[in-house]
């Protein structure tokens, strides 16, 4: 079976789901309703990681539409992506970087996804390699591209090759990033496609590739997932991990600390621990308040060696990437702009008094 055949077997309806996970009639209705609002897709592999006897299973929480009727509070574009879109599917928020939507589908639709306005949906369309190369020609200040989506590996290997062949020829690019959660949610995409590995190896010989992946829980490191990681590393890719801090998934020092240790033990470089964004339908269900998050991250970091505590606890805010440095005095958090839409703000440090419930910063930078 090819990976595409296997991917087409994804669980996409509540009736499919009921065959592998027990649920009450009430849950059935709630899941059906939520899956109509934002599509459901769970790979058979990822569904097999769920403990069917645990209604609070963290893997289930990430994959199965909310079983508690999540409120619709929140936004659909939490980082101001529409305002950064310069051409169809091409975003240019930070001077040196362009983010490109190359696919709208994923192996799984994570229930906290900040791009749920587009993943699995018709509407917002993807870029083309030709248009991107043309845009880059007009913008020599751009030195790297992030191929994102959706999941950049949920497209045919031929289609990915068109992107990578075009971009790897451009001297202005120092490296290319590929955003993909397939090593975690659908490792067969990598393990059963030797042509993909040949492509990645060939491109890595010309231009450094980074794969930005997204492990959230220690149980996601299965034998197959580790095999996929090893295969990618053997092609010359550097794999970096970004974790989203999620209520009911990894919001304890023990779970997060174990995850960070595992990430480092497989030679994956720590990148970010992201504050969950205030996304419609996920805000109340997944967001951990900032003060609590800072304490959890600090305690998890205390379990690590130097290499294991390199991830920045960060919020991807409309104004930029803001590091959450820690609590100065009780209730007072220190922040720093790591990246900013306004380059003058990069490096700025500010302090904000927060309540124990606040989980995001206001939209107005002047309010800082
Ligand atoms: S794989 Fe990434 S883009 Fe796709 S649904 Fe999950 S978080 Fe969103």
Boltz pocket constraint, residues with backbone or C-beta under 6 A from the ligand:
constraints:
  - pocket:
      binder: B
      contacts: [[A, 105], [A, 106], [A, 107], [A, 108], [A, 109], [A, 110], [A, 113], [A, 114], [A, 115], [A, 119], [A, 149], [A, 150], [A, 151], [A, 181]]
      max_distance: 6.0
